[in-house]
Amino acid sequence: MVIGDDRRLVPGDIPDVELTEGRVRVAVSRCGICGSDIHLRPSEAIPVGSVMGHEFSGRVAEVGPGVDGVAVGDRVCVFPFVPCGECPFCVEGDVNVCANGMTTGIGLGHQQGAYAERIVVDASALYALPDALSDEQGALVEPLAVGVHGVRVAGVGQESPVAVIGAGPIGVMTAVALRADGFERIVVVERNPRRAARIAALGFTVVGLDDVHTTVIDALEGERPRAVFECAGNAAATPLAVELVRPRGRVVLLGVVEKPVEIPQILLLLKEAELRGSFAYVPDDFARALDALAAGQVDTAALVTAVADLDEAQAWFDELVRPETEHLKVLLRP
């Protein structure tokens, strides 16, 4: 599926890429619809004709020259960035903010994404899927890694009360990552009753926007959250996060908002709170996400609310932007 002239996803034929040194061809099994894809599809930052999609599992279909330890038929998930290894950020280990990341990232306009039958990737990006994990579970490694990294950025202890704003694809993975990391005092803020019911069924405490300042504190047994994770991708969510967080707490931004956001700076100042961005993940986060899934720490059956054919991608994009949608994670299959 490619981005058409009207910015919608349409079927398209793209010639297979020749396998060069160190690369492999992967037959895509499942590819998740990411919240960032939903936000970026209308943007001209992703050129017409591009193939999006970066959270996927598959099987190795062909091995290029110079690749060892990989065989045709291996089940894999894929780390969808290829750090340059040379910029100052890569040298310091912050590969998620690699200076060349936009050109090496899968599905970001320069490298073909996985809303496709096949994709060519660097062999170094492959992570073997344990037999215990299904193709659907393998496609959840990448989005779970986003949540794992957000928890790392927050840098608060597992005993801390925390809040997640938004129960969409990013928010649910952040809440799940918190639980897998040992956090127990978690409250999720979600205005959509259907999504609220979905994440409540996973065992999370959920409140709506009505009297939210009081209900969040009540849900956390009288305390303000030490960390608030903004996952709604809504311009109103960031100021709400600043209002909710405790003094000297931390607001972690995971939601994608392209337009400027107004922030109550005086409140941030008086609280001496921190505002931190959290972008993607590093290899250790990806590995931790894979381990958490393999260990059965995530209720994946409840997370995946639909599996659809690839040619239905645009219809599902339309569904996922509806304010009243009940879906959490939708996977596409070629």
Secondary structure, 3 states (H helix, E strand, C coil): CEECCCCCEECCCCCCCCCCCCEEEEEEEEEECCHHHHHHCCCCCCCCCCCCCCEEEEEEEEECCCCCCCCCCCEEEECCCCCCCCCHHHHCCCHHHCCCHHHHCECCCCECCCCCCEEEEEHHHEEECCCCCCHHHHCCHHHHHHHHHHHHHHCCCCCCCEEEECCCHHHHHHHHHHHHCCCCCEEEECCCHHHHHHHHCCCCEEECCCCHHHHHHHHCCCCCCCEEEECCCCCCHHHHHHHHCCCCCEEEECCCCCCCCCCCHHHHHHHCCEEEECCCCCHHHHHHHHHHHHCCCCCHHHHEEEEEEHHHHHHHHHHHCCCCCCCCEEEEEC
